[in-house]
Amino acid sequence: MKLSKSNLYLIPLFLGILLILAGIVLQVPSDELTLYQILDGESSVVEEYVGGDAYNFIIGASLVGGRIAGMLAVKAITIVGGILSIGIAVFLYAVSSPAEPKSADAFHDSAPESCYQNEE
């Protein structure tokens, strides 16, 4: 199929559908902290960033929260971008489809005869 001005709206339409599907399919990371870091021969719940366990939990939770928030933002941006792209496609379709011009004869043919009578 060759793209012309009359069917140029298909590009943003397909792009919008792909963006919406991508936004739906992307998965948000789990909210679990890392479970396999070894500290002095013992397994730990979180990775060791600093010396204290509480600080490690705070840092680990902040990183997981950042990953979750980032993926939610990516999902929202792709879905909204898809909706905007489909809106652009609808606009291009409306602009590219030729409107049928109405002539004066078409108006006179549809008007009742009483409109043409002179009242004296």
C-alpha positions in Angstrom: 0.0 0.0 0.0 1.4 3.3 -1.1 1.1 6.2 1.3 -0.4 9.4 -0.1 -1.8 12.5 1.4 -5.2 10.8 1.7 -4.0 8.0 3.9 -1.2 9.7 5.8 -3.2 9.4 9.0 -2.3 5.7 9.1 1.2 6.3 10.4 0.2 8.1 13.7 -2.7 5.7 14.1 -0.4 2.6 14.1 2.1 4.4 16.2 -0.5 5.3 18.7 -1.8 1.8 18.9 1.8 0.5 19.4 2.5 3.0 22.2 -0.7 2.2 24.0 0.0 -1.6 23.8 3.6 -1.0 25.0 2.3 1.0 27.9 0.0 -1.8 28.9 2.5 -4.6 28.4 5.4 -3.0 30.4 5.6 -4.5 33.8 6.2 -2.6 37.0 9.1 -4.1 39.0 8.2 -5.9 42.2 8.4 -4.2 45.6 10.8 -6.8 47.1 14.3 -5.9 48.3 17.3 -7.9 47.1 17.5 -11.2 48.9 20.9 -12.6 48.1 23.8 -10.4 49.3 26.4 -12.1 51.5 27.8 -10.2 54.5 30.6 -11.9 56.3 29.4 -15.3 55.3 25.7 -14.7 56.2 22.9 -13.9 53.8 21.2 -10.6 54.1 17.9 -9.2 53.1 19.3 -6.1 51.4 22.6 -5.2 49.7 25.2 -3.6 51.9 25.6 0.1 51.0 26.7 1.4 54.4 27.6 -0.1 57.8 24.2 -0.1 59.5 21.4 -2.5 58.6 18.7 0.2 59.0 20.5 2.5 56.6 20.8 -0.3 54.1 17.1 -0.9 54.3 16.4 2.8 53.8 18.7 2.9 50.8 17.3 -0.3 49.3 13.7 0.8 49.8 14.5 4.1 48.1 16.0 2.4 45.1 13.1 0.0 44.7 10.6 2.9 45.1 12.5 4.8 42.5 12.4 1.9 40.0 8.7 1.5 40.6 7.9 5.2 40.2 10.1 5.4 37.1 8.3 2.5 35.4 4.9 3.9 36.3 6.0 7.2 34.7 7.2 5.4 31.6 3.8 3.6 31.3 1.8 6.8 31.7 3.9 8.7 29.2 3.6 5.9 26.6 -0.1 5.6 27.0 -0.7 9.3 26.9 1.6 9.6 23.9 -0.4 6.9 22.1 -3.7 8.7 22.8 -2.2 11.9 21.5 -0.9 10.1 18.4 -4.4 8.7 17.7 -5.8 12.2 18.2 -3.4 13.5 15.6 -4.4 10.6 13.3 -8.1 11.6 13.6 -7.2 15.2 12.9 -5.2 14.2 9.8 -8.1 12.0 8.6 -10.5 14.9 9.0 -8.3 17.3 7.2 -7.3 14.9 4.4 -10.9 13.7 3.5 -12.4 16.0 0.9 -15.6 17.8 2.0 -18.3 17.8 -0.6 -19.1 21.4 -1.6 -22.7 22.3 -1.7 -23.8 24.4 -4.6 -26.6 26.9 -4.7 -28.7 24.6 -6.9 -28.6 21.9 -4.2 -30.1 24.4 -1.7 -32.8 25.5 -4.2 -33.7 21.8 -5.0 -34.2 21.0 -1.3 -36.2 24.2 -0.4 -40.0 24.0 -0.4 -41.8 26.1 -3.1 -43.4 28.3 -0.4 -40.0 29.9 0.1 -40.1 31.3 -3.4 -43.6 32.9 -3.4 -43.8 36.6 -3.0 -46.2 37.7 -0.4 -48.0 40.9 -1.4 
